[in-house]
Amino acid sequence: MAYVVTENCIKCKYQDCVEVCPVDCFYEGENFLVINPDECIDCGVCEPECPAEAIFPDSDDKAADWAQLNRDYSSQWPNITRKGEAPADADDWKNKSGKTELLSPNPGKGTA
């Protein structure tokens, strides 16, 4: 089992989850984060840290439509190992639904 980042992260990208991840399994897109399911150890420490409540176990129905997207983008985007700045308007996007079409396929900057 692994954890999955879902729609609530789009345009929020707070990154609190990155800071607590013991295995650095987060990958950064321009306006979204994903978890590499092959690296996630299912510890669950990221889930309660997400201010946008965007992280769910892959066994949760809310994660079903997002699991493959996390897998795909984690192989394309750079790894992020340290918390960066959330977008200036992140709080404006928090708790908004219907953001799927706003997901950018572009990679973020990542951290080494």
Order of alpha helices (4+ residues) and beta strands (2+ residues): beta-alpha-beta-beta-beta-alpha-alpha
